[in-house]
Amino acid sequence: MFDDPSKAPPPAANFDIVLLQKLHDAVQAVYVECKRTPPPRAITADAGELYNELLGMVGDIRDKAVVTAVIPILRDRFKERISKAEPGSTKAVGS
């Protein structure tokens, strides 16, 4: 869209709520797949961490094609961390 992302107009909102919901769903699915019961509010916190990781991985958070391509990578990395964490622990390894 823009050759220089710094010249692009700022996003209308501070964060994309729909994207945060997608990340929340991905985190929740990973916990289910790993047969883990997360502590209260952990899913929201983990989704926020994935959002921050995503911000560091993409040049433009509004580029839906790139964001959609990166979410499975984030999900796989999160699943790996959850799988290595001790059952009952409140934090994934490496977070």
Backbone bond lengths (Angstrom), bond angles and torsions (degrees), N, CA, C in turn:
res aa  C-N    CA-C-N  psi(-1)  N-CA   C-N-CA  omega(-1)  CA-C   N-CA-C  phi
1 M - - - 1.429 - - 1.524 109.43 -
2 F 1.325 118.72 -58.09 1.457 123.11 177.03 1.521 108.17 -116.31
3 D 1.333 116.35 137.51 1.462 119.50 176.77 1.521 110.48 -65.56
4 D 1.311 116.08 -35.41 1.460 121.65 179.33 1.529 107.82 -117.65
5 P 1.360 118.13 106.29 1.466 120.35 -178.02 1.519 113.75 -56.88
6 S 1.337 118.06 -25.63 1.461 119.96 179.62 1.526 111.94 -68.58
7 K 1.336 116.60 -18.48 1.468 121.24 178.98 1.533 111.58 -87.49
8 A 1.312 116.63 -10.43 1.468 120.71 179.94 1.526 109.40 -69.75
9 P 1.325 116.70 149.60 1.469 118.55 177.29 1.526 109.67 -66.63
10 P 1.318 117.32 149.76 1.463 119.74 -179.28 1.526 110.74 -65.46
11 P 1.333 117.10 152.35 1.457 119.69 177.70 1.525 110.47 -61.59
12 A 1.328 115.66 152.29 1.458 120.56 -178.30 1.530 111.36 -68.82
13 A 1.328 117.85 -30.32 1.461 121.72 -179.30 1.524 109.15 -123.70
14 N 1.327 115.67 163.28 1.457 119.72 179.09 1.511 112.17 -67.61
15 F 1.320 117.53 -35.92 1.449 120.62 177.06 1.506 109.62 -147.91
16 D 1.308 115.34 159.62 1.457 123.23 -177.41 1.528 108.06 -89.18
17 I 1.317 116.86 108.60 1.458 121.84 -176.55 1.525 111.17 -63.78
18 V 1.313 118.07 -40.32 1.469 121.33 179.71 1.532 109.80 -63.68
19 L 1.321 116.83 -41.58 1.457 120.73 177.43 1.528 110.32 -62.82
20 L 1.314 117.26 -42.78 1.465 120.75 177.79 1.529 110.52 -61.37
21 Q 1.328 117.50 -37.56 1.466 120.66 176.99 1.526 110.72 -65.52
22 K 1.333 117.74 -39.76 1.465 121.15 177.68 1.523 110.54 -62.19
23 L 1.322 116.08 -42.24 1.461 119.97 178.68 1.529 110.42 -66.82
24 H 1.312 117.16 -38.36 1.466 122.18 176.53 1.528 109.51 -59.70
25 D 1.326 116.36 -46.14 1.473 120.65 179.02 1.523 111.11 -62.19
26 A 1.332 116.84 -39.78 1.467 121.00 179.30 1.528 110.44 -64.53
27 V 1.326 116.94 -43.92 1.467 121.36 178.96 1.522 110.08 -62.47
28 Q 1.319 116.38 -46.42 1.463 120.89 -179.64 1.530 110.60 -60.01
29 A 1.317 117.05 -42.83 1.472 121.10 179.51 1.529 111.00 -63.56
30 V 1.327 117.55 -39.14 1.466 120.75 179.12 1.525 109.96 -63.46
31 Y 1.325 117.55 -44.08 1.464 119.92 178.10 1.527 110.69 -59.20
32 V 1.324 117.50 -42.00 1.466 121.20 179.01 1.523 110.40 -64.77
33 E 1.346 117.00 -46.33 1.465 120.99 179.80 1.523 112.09 -60.59
34 C 1.315 116.30 -34.88 1.465 120.96 -178.95 1.532 111.87 -87.78
35 K 1.329 115.34 4.49 1.464 121.88 -179.84 1.528 111.43 54.24
36 R 1.319 114.52 45.55 1.461 121.70 178.94 1.523 109.38 -115.70
37 T 1.300 115.79 146.55 1.456 121.61 173.03 1.523 106.52 -109.03
38 P 1.320 116.90 109.56 1.464 119.02 -177.11 1.523 111.21 -72.76
39 P 1.328 116.62 152.11 1.456 119.83 173.68 1.532 109.65 -62.72
40 P 1.324 117.12 159.27 1.473 119.01 177.84 1.530 110.86 -53.90
41 R 1.274 115.72 140.27 1.468 125.73 178.60 1.520 114.54 69.02
42 A 1.318 119.02 -1.93 1.466 120.62 -178.58 1.525 111.29 -65.29
43 I 1.314 116.66 -36.88 1.463 119.44 -178.81 1.526 110.31 -62.12
44 T 1.312 116.75 -43.43 1.463 120.34 179.32 1.523 110.72 -64.61
45 A 1.329 116.57 -43.85 1.469 120.31 179.68 1.526 110.69 -63.85
46 D 1.330 117.10 -43.66 1.463 120.45 179.47 1.526 111.11 -65.34
47 A 1.336 117.07 -37.77 1.468 120.14 177.21 1.527 109.76 -63.75
48 G 1.320 117.20 -38.97 1.468 120.97 176.91 1.522 111.48 -63.41
49 E 1.334 116.08 -40.06 1.464 119.58 177.54 1.524 111.09 -64.58
50 L 1.345 116.60 -41.04 1.469 119.47 177.25 1.525 110.62 -63.88
51 Y 1.319 117.37 -38.02 1.459 121.43 177.80 1.530 109.78 -60.18
52 N 1.339 115.87 -45.63 1.472 119.56 178.71 1.524 111.37 -63.92
53 E 1.337 117.41 -39.80 1.471 120.46 176.06 1.527 110.18 -61.58
54 L 1.328 115.81 -42.46 1.459 121.23 179.22 1.523 110.81 -60.40
55 L 1.322 116.96 -42.66 1.469 120.52 178.17 1.523 111.46 -58.25
56 G 1.321 116.37 -35.07 1.458 120.17 179.24 1.512 114.31 -78.26
57 M 1.338 116.67 -15.61 1.463 120.36 -175.81 1.523 113.87 -98.97
58 V 1.318 117.60 -22.20 1.471 120.16 -176.28 1.526 109.74 -114.33
59 G 1.309 115.02 147.59 1.465 120.28 179.27 1.516 112.73 -75.92
60 D 1.329 116.65 -32.73 1.462 121.75 -177.73 1.517 108.16 -139.07
61 I 1.307 117.06 108.29 1.469 122.44 -177.45 1.532 111.12 -63.20
62 R 1.323 117.32 -16.27 1.469 120.93 179.06 1.516 112.99 -85.70
63 D 1.335 117.51 -6.33 1.464 121.85 178.68 1.527 108.43 -81.18
64 K 1.319 115.47 93.02 1.462 121.53 -172.45 1.529 112.99 -60.58
65 A 1.318 117.76 -34.97 1.467 120.61 179.95 1.523 111.13 -64.75
66 V 1.311 116.82 -44.41 1.469 120.85 179.86 1.522 109.70 -68.84
67 V 1.318 117.33 -45.42 1.466 121.55 179.82 1.525 110.24 -59.48
68 T 1.321 117.24 -45.14 1.464 121.56 179.29 1.521 110.99 -62.15
69 A 1.322 117.43 -35.72 1.461 121.00 178.99 1.533 112.17 -72.10
70 V 1.321 117.51 -29.78 1.465 121.20 -175.59 1.534 112.03 -85.64
71 I 1.319 118.34 -27.19 1.476 120.65 -177.43 1.532 112.20 -54.84
72 P 1.343 120.64 -45.59 1.468 118.45 178.25 1.532 113.62 -60.76
73 I 1.311 117.00 -31.77 1.468 120.44 176.90 1.522 109.85 -66.53
74 L 1.319 116.60 -46.67 1.461 120.83 177.72 1.524 110.79 -60.27
75 R 1.324 115.68 -42.01 1.461 121.25 -179.52 1.523 110.66 -62.13
76 D 1.329 116.96 -45.04 1.469 120.87 179.47 1.522 111.29 -63.30
77 R 1.319 117.12 -41.67 1.474 120.61 178.66 1.525 110.60 -64.91
78 F 1.318 116.35 -41.08 1.462 120.65 178.37 1.529 110.30 -64.34
79 K 1.320 116.41 -43.02 1.464 120.32 179.44 1.529 110.42 -61.60
80 E 1.304 116.68 -39.69 1.462 120.45 178.12 1.534 110.37 -62.41
81 R 1.339 116.50 -42.79 1.470 119.95 178.87 1.522 111.11 -64.61
82 I 1.336 116.85 -42.88 1.466 120.89 -179.45 1.524 110.00 -64.92
83 S 1.304 116.54 -40.73 1.470 120.63 -179.24 1.526 111.61 -63.27
84 K 1.328 117.60 -32.19 1.459 121.75 -178.75 1.527 112.56 -84.98
85 A 1.336 116.83 -17.01 1.462 120.44 -177.25 1.524 110.40 -72.15
86 E 1.311 115.08 149.51 1.455 120.34 176.42 1.525 108.67 -68.14
87 P 1.332 117.88 135.69 1.467 119.24 175.83 1.527 110.20 -56.60
88 G 1.309 115.84 134.27 1.454 120.97 -179.81 1.513 114.23 89.86
89 S 1.342 117.48 -9.71 1.457 118.80 178.90 1.518 108.90 -73.80
90 T 1.316 115.65 155.87 1.464 119.37 -177.10 1.513 113.08 -94.28
91 K 1.341 117.19 -6.32 1.462 119.21 -179.82 1.524 109.56 -132.74
92 A 1.307 113.95 142.56 1.469 119.68 174.95 1.522 108.46 -75.41
93 V 1.292 116.76 149.13 1.462 121.93 177.99 1.524 108.38 -62.51
94 G 1.312 116.39 131.23 1.463 120.36 177.30 1.494 114.41 87.61
95 S 1.356 119.37 0.04 1.452 118.47 177.78 1.501 111.13 -92.36
